[in-house]
Amino acid sequence: MFLPSVQGYLDQMRHAESTTAWLHATHAVKGVARGVGAFALADAAEFAEQNYNSDQATVAAVLDRLTEELAHVAQFIEMRLKN
């Protein structure tokens, strides 16, 4: 449930056409990430929340970082489920 939810929020961020849409999605990622202890992902979401009005390169880098952190969380979950 966690991974599909966060992926959905990242998709919302990629297509956000307003500050409100961006902030809603980043805030949601931050909350659900903190709720499961994925603090690096939550920190990346907090940075994203604070940097929406940056240039396109920064926004792209923020999205890349979030995607990378989500991949780390997914790997961790997969590893824990195998044990």
C-alpha positions as CSV (number, residue, x, y, z in Angstrom):
1,M,0.0,0.0,0.0
2,F,2.8,2.4,0.9
3,L,4.8,2.1,-2.4
4,P,1.9,2.5,-4.8
5,S,0.7,5.5,-2.7
6,V,4.0,7.3,-2.8
7,Q,4.4,6.5,-6.5
8,G,1.0,8.1,-7.2
9,Y,2.1,11.2,-5.3
10,L,5.3,11.4,-7.3
11,D,3.2,11.2,-10.5
12,Q,1.1,14.0,-9.1
13,M,4.2,16.1,-8.5
14,R,5.5,15.4,-12.1
15,H,2.2,16.7,-13.5
16,A,1.5,19.5,-10.9
17,E,0.2,22.6,-12.6
18,S,0.0,24.7,-9.5
19,T,1.8,25.3,-6.3
20,T,-1.1,23.9,-4.4
21,A,-1.0,20.6,-6.2
22,W,2.8,20.3,-5.7
23,L,2.5,21.1,-2.0
24,H,-0.3,18.7,-1.5
25,A,1.7,15.8,-3.1
26,T,5.0,16.6,-1.4
27,H,3.3,17.0,2.0
28,A,1.6,13.6,1.5
29,V,4.9,11.9,0.6
30,K,6.5,13.5,3.7
31,G,3.8,12.3,6.0
32,V,3.5,8.7,4.8
33,A,7.3,8.4,4.6
34,R,7.7,9.5,8.2
35,G,4.8,7.3,9.2
36,V,6.7,4.2,8.2
37,G,10.2,5.4,9.2
38,A,11.5,6.2,5.8
39,F,13.2,9.4,7.0
40,A,15.5,10.0,4.0
41,L,12.5,9.9,1.7
42,A,10.6,12.3,4.1
43,D,13.6,14.6,4.2
44,A,13.7,14.6,0.4
45,A,10.0,15.4,0.3
46,E,10.4,18.2,2.7
47,F,13.2,19.7,0.5
48,A,10.8,19.3,-2.5
49,E,8.1,21.1,-0.5
50,Q,10.4,24.1,0.0
51,N,11.8,24.2,-3.5
52,Y,8.8,24.1,-5.9
53,N,9.3,27.6,-7.2
54,S,12.9,26.8,-8.2
55,D,14.1,26.5,-11.8
56,Q,13.2,23.4,-13.9
57,A,16.6,21.8,-13.4
58,T,16.2,22.0,-9.6
59,V,12.6,20.6,-9.8
60,A,13.9,17.7,-12.0
61,A,16.7,17.0,-9.5
62,V,14.3,17.0,-6.6
63,L,12.0,14.5,-8.4
64,D,15.1,12.3,-9.2
65,R,16.1,12.4,-5.6
66,L,12.6,11.4,-4.5
67,T,12.5,8.6,-7.0
68,E,15.9,7.3,-5.9
69,E,14.9,7.4,-2.2
70,L,11.7,5.6,-3.0
71,A,13.8,2.9,-4.7
72,H,15.9,2.5,-1.6
73,V,12.8,2.1,0.5
74,A,11.4,-0.5,-2.0
75,Q,14.7,-2.5,-1.8
76,F,14.6,-2.4,2.0
77,I,11.0,-3.6,2.1
78,E,11.8,-6.4,-0.4
79,M,14.8,-7.5,1.6
80,R,12.8,-7.5,4.9
81,L,10.0,-9.5,3.3
82,K,12.4,-12.2,2.2
83,N,13.7,-12.7,5.7
